[in-house]
Amino acid sequence: MKQIIEIHLSNPIHLMSQMRIAGIDEAGKGPVIGPLVVCGVACSGNMIKKLSEIGVRDSKKLTSDKRKKIAEKLKKMLDWEVVVIHANELDRMMGGKTVNEILKDCCVQIISKLDPDVVYVDSFDVRPERLAGELEKLTGKKVIAKHRAEEEPIVAAASIIAKHTRDDIIEQLKEKYGNFGSGYASDAITRRWLEKKLMSGKIPDIVRKKWKTLDRIKQKSLWDY
């Protein structure tokens, strides 16, 4: 199912008096196990400097503990919105849309909630200018989409909350389903876990069945077993 954590306004009167800048990033687009998480954050322009001061940077460059600490601070400082799409719901949605189209829908939903003046988006489209144009038409907001947008503190902040949210969910899933590693196809632990599930004939709903990874492991299993 798709979960939406509602927006939290820290100081709406103050923010409304200044330009609002938002950043959007995702965590979990590629793995075969677990949810897709999209996060947007927004604040007044004069708060951007404070983000760097508390250690905000690309979430992939931070440890899990550091992400958690910074994420907790960010949720108190910023307006934020998180959309979580679990694997079985993502499979259902992909019956009619691509992952990029689903991500675009999430961006539109987040932008409508945060209502910023300007939005920075870490581009999931190979052509960032195309994504920016489409989002501008759909939202009426100024959108700047680019690759490696985590270099912008506002996008890095969204990246941290998205990654921390997904990390928490993954740990909860491991308590129930055992250690499946990172959930990425490149992870040997993940591949072995998937092979065991395929052999048992029981593939949990936390696995994205639309992913080609599963088909490749099925073919490998036929040869190995």
C-alpha positions in Angstrom: 0.0 0.0 0.0 1.1 3.6 -0.5 1.7 5.5 2.7 1.7 9.3 2.9 3.3 11.0 5.9 1.5 14.3 6.1 3.2 17.6 5.8 4.4 19.2 9.0 4.5 23.0 9.1 7.1 24.4 11.5 6.3 28.1 11.2 3.9 28.8 8.3 3.5 32.6 9.0 7.2 33.2 8.8 7.7 31.0 5.7 4.8 32.6 3.8 6.5 36.0 4.0 9.5 34.8 2.0 10.4 32.8 -1.0 10.0 29.1 -0.4 12.5 26.7 -1.8 11.9 23.0 -2.0 14.0 20.0 -2.8 12.9 16.5 -3.9 14.8 13.2 -3.9 14.1 9.5 -3.8 15.5 6.4 -2.2 15.0 2.9 -3.4 14.3 3.3 -7.1 16.6 0.5 -8.1 16.5 -2.4 -5.5 14.4 -5.5 -6.0 13.4 -5.7 -2.4 11.6 -3.0 -0.3 9.8 0.2 -0.9 10.3 3.2 -3.0 10.5 6.4 -0.9 10.2 9.9 -2.3 10.8 12.9 0.0 10.3 16.7 -0.4 11.4 19.4 2.0 10.8 23.1 1.9 12.0 26.2 3.8 12.6 29.9 3.3 15.7 30.9 1.3 17.4 32.3 4.3 17.4 28.9 6.1 19.5 27.2 3.4 22.8 28.1 5.0 21.7 26.5 8.3 21.3 23.1 6.5 25.0 23.0 5.7 25.8 24.1 9.2 24.1 21.0 10.7 26.0 18.7 8.4 23.5 18.2 5.5 25.2 16.6 2.5 24.4 13.8 0.0 22.8 11.0 2.1 25.0 8.3 0.5 28.1 10.0 2.0 26.7 9.7 5.6 26.5 6.7 7.9 23.2 5.4 8.9 23.5 6.8 12.5 24.5 10.2 11.1 21.5 10.2 8.7 19.2 9.4 11.6 20.5 12.3 13.7 20.3 14.8 10.9 16.9 13.6 9.7 15.5 14.1 13.2 16.8 17.7 13.2 15.5 18.4 9.7 12.0 17.3 10.5 11.9 19.9 13.2 13.5 22.7 11.0 11.7 22.1 7.7 8.3 21.5 6.1 8.5 17.9 4.8 6.4 15.4 2.9 7.3 11.7 2.4 5.6 9.2 0.0 6.3 5.5 0.6 5.2 3.0 -2.1 5.7 -0.6 -0.9 6.8 -3.3 -3.3 3.4 -5.0 -4.0 1.8 -1.6 -4.6 4.7 -0.6 -6.9 4.2 -3.8 -8.9 0.5 -3.0 -9.3 1.2 0.6 -10.4 3.8 -0.6 -12.9 1.0 -2.5 -14.7 0.2 0.9 -16.3 3.1 3.2 -15.7 6.9 3.2 -15.7 8.9 3.8 -12.5 9.8 7.3 -13.8 6.1 8.1 -14.4 5.3 7.0 -10.9 8.1 9.1 -9.5 6.8 12.1 -11.5 3.3 11.6 -9.9 4.9 11.6 -6.5 6.8 14.8 -7.3 3.5 16.5 -8.3 1.8 15.3 -5.1 4.7 16.6 -3.0 4.9 19.9 -4.7 1.2 20.5 -4.3 1.5 19.8 -0.6 4.6 22.0 0.0 3.5 24.8 -2.3 7.0 26.3 -2.9 8.1 29.1 -5.2 11.0 27.1 -6.6 11.7 23.3 -6.6 15.0 21.5 -7.1 14.6 17.9 -8.2 17.3 15.2 -8.4 16.5 14.1 -12.0 15.4 10.5 -12.5 14.9 11.3 -16.2 18.0 11.1 -18.4 16.9 14.5 -19.8 16.5 16.8 -16.7 15.2 19.6 -18.8 12.3 17.4 -20.0 11.4 16.5 -16.4 11.6 20.1 -15.3 9.3 21.1 -18.2 6.7 18.4 -17.5 6.6 19.2 -13.7 6.3 22.9 -14.4 3.3 22.2 -16.6 1.7 20.0 -14.0 2.3 22.2 -11.0 2.7 25.8 -12.2 5.9 26.1 -10.2 9.4 26.9 -11.2 11.3 23.6 -11.4 15.0 23.0 -11.7 15.9 19.4 -12.4 19.4 18.1 -12.7 21.6 15.1 -12.1 23.6 15.0 -8.8 21.2 17.6 -7.4 22.2 16.4 -3.9 24.9 19.0 -4.3 22.2 21.5 -3.4 21.6 21.5 0.4 17.8 21.5 0.0 17.9 18.4 -2.1 20.5 16.7 0.1 18.1 17.3 3.1 15.3 15.5 1.2 17.8 12.8 0.3 18.7 12.3 4.0 15.0 12.0 5.1 14.2 9.7 2.2 17.1 7.4 2.9 16.6 7.3 6.7 12.9 6.5 6.2 13.7 3.6 3.9 16.5 2.4 6.2 14.0 2.1 9.0 11.5 0.2 6.9 14.2 -2.2 5.7 15.2 -3.0 9.2 11.6 -3.7 10.2 11.3 -6.0 7.2 14.5 -7.9 8.1 13.1 -8.6 11.5 10.2 -10.4 9.8 11.8 -11.9 6.7 15.4 -12.4 7.8 18.6 -10.8 6.5 18.1 -10.1 2.7 21.1 -7.8 2.6 20.7 -4.4 0.9 17.9 -5.5 -1.4 20.0 -4.6 -4.5 20.7 -7.2 -7.2 24.4 -6.5 -6.9 24.4 -7.8 -3.3 25.3 -11.5 -3.0 23.3 -11.8 0.2 20.2 -10.5 -1.6 20.6 -12.9 -4.5 21.0 -15.9 -2.2 18.0 -14.9 -0.2 15.9 -14.5 -3.4 17.1 -17.9 -4.7 16.0 -19.6 -1.5 12.6 -18.0 -1.7 12.2 -19.0 -5.3 13.1 -22.6 -4.5 10.5 -22.6 -1.7 7.9 -21.3 -4.1 7.0 -18.5 -1.7 8.0 -15.0 -2.8 7.0 -12.4 -0.2 5.2 -9.2 -1.1 8.3 -7.2 -0.2 9.9 -8.4 -3.5 9.3 -6.4 -6.6 8.1 -9.0 -9.0 8.1 -6.7 -12.0 11.9 -6.3 -11.8 14.1 -8.2 -14.3 16.3 -9.2 -11.4 13.8 -11.9 -10.4 13.7 -13.3 -13.9 17.5 -13.5 -14.1 17.6 -15.3 -10.8 14.9 -17.7 -11.9 16.9 -18.6 -15.0 20.1 -19.1 -12.9 18.2 -21.3 -10.5 17.0 -23.5 -13.3 20.6 -24.2 -14.2 21.9 -24.6 -10.7 19.2 -26.8 -9.4 
